[in-house]
Amino acid sequence: MPQTQLLRSALKIIPLLFVSLLITACAGQIDDSDRSQITPCPSFPPCDTASWSPSGSQADAWDAILSFVKAEPNMSIIKQTPDYLHIEATTPTVGFVDDVEIYRGGDGTIEARSASRIGLLDVGTNRSRLDRIEQAMGQSN
């Protein structure tokens, strides 16, 4: 009998371990020590990028992005240079921390990347986040 109970307990734990493995197996984090561009997206975890050519001045678009990020309760600026932002964005419901990078290129464009740190799915969170940033700039691509 004790072996049966032990086996049942082990079988209850295995699904939890499997789910934990799925969530954390594809963990990633960026190194923003010297940034002159955004980090390329890996295969996993989920990641999305955008490139914008502001219709107005790049400086005005950059200021709009900064204002948006500072007003967002789930976003925190981790690193800021004149041409680069590293932002941590926390998902409201689950509390996962994602990385957002935004780079102001010398060619007048603004490049952005939103990447999950863990997991296999993001249910559109990264794309939605980039779309909100784009809307804040007044873009209409």
Disulfide bonds with the S-S distance in Angstrom:
Cys41-Cys47 1.95
